[in-house]
Amino acid sequence: MAIVHEMKFLKEIDDKPFLRDALYECKGLGELFETLSGAGYPFSGGEFEEAVDHVHVGCQSEADADVLMTRANWFRMVCANA
């Protein structure tokens, strides 16, 4: 169930500065997703987008949706620069 891993990643990434730093250092998407998998978040880019859509629909407030989309956009930028 990949969606569980993405949801967990979205909730926990703010509290994992070492993982964020490791993701910034990745050279290519393959390395980025291998790093995530090694950290306990095995998912692909497509699965990430599905999870964002799923979680976004369930947001209870505009503030919750803003936090989610900020994290999702951050990860999209990390992927684009990998």
C-alpha positions in Angstrom: 0.0 0.0 0.0 2.2 2.8 -1.3 -0.3 5.5 -0.4 0.3 4.8 3.3 4.0 5.5 2.8 3.4 8.8 1.0 0.9 10.0 3.6 3.5 9.1 6.3 6.2 11.0 4.4 4.0 14.1 4.1 3.3 14.1 7.8 6.8 13.4 8.9 9.1 15.3 6.5 9.2 18.5 8.5 10.6 16.6 11.5 13.4 14.9 9.5 16.1 17.5 8.6 18.7 14.8 7.8 16.4 13.2 5.3 15.6 16.6 3.7 19.3 17.2 3.4 19.9 13.8 1.8 17.1 14.4 -0.7 18.7 17.7 -1.7 22.0 15.9 -2.5 20.4 13.2 -4.7 21.7 13.1 -8.3 18.7 12.0 -10.3 15.2 10.7 -9.6 16.4 7.1 -9.2 18.7 8.0 -6.4 16.0 10.2 -4.8 13.5 7.4 -4.7 16.1 4.9 -3.5 17.0 7.3 -0.7 13.3 7.6 0.3 12.8 3.8 0.1 15.8 3.3 2.4 14.3 5.7 4.8 11.1 3.7 5.0 9.1 5.6 2.3 8.9 3.3 -0.7 6.9 5.0 -3.4 7.2 6.5 -6.9 6.5 9.9 -8.3 3.1 8.8 -9.7 2.1 7.3 -6.4 3.1 10.5 -4.6 0.7 12.5 -6.8 -2.1 10.0 -6.1 -1.5 10.3 -2.4 -1.5 14.1 -2.6 -4.9 14.1 -4.4 -6.3 11.6 -1.8 -5.1 13.5 1.2 -6.1 16.9 -0.3 -9.7 15.8 -0.7 -9.8 14.8 3.0 -8.5 18.1 4.3 -10.8 19.5 7.0 -9.8 23.1 6.6 -8.1 25.5 4.2 -5.2 25.7 6.5 -4.7 21.9 6.4 -4.9 22.1 2.6 -2.3 24.9 2.5 0.1 22.9 4.7 -0.3 19.8 2.5 0.2 21.7 -0.8 3.3 23.5 0.6 4.9 20.1 1.4 3.8 18.6 -1.9 5.2 21.6 -3.9 8.5 21.4 -1.9 8.8 17.7 -2.8 8.0 18.5 -6.5 10.8 21.1 -6.6 13.2 18.6 -5.0 12.3 16.0 -7.7 12.7 18.6 -10.4 16.2 19.5 -9.2 17.3 15.9 -8.6 
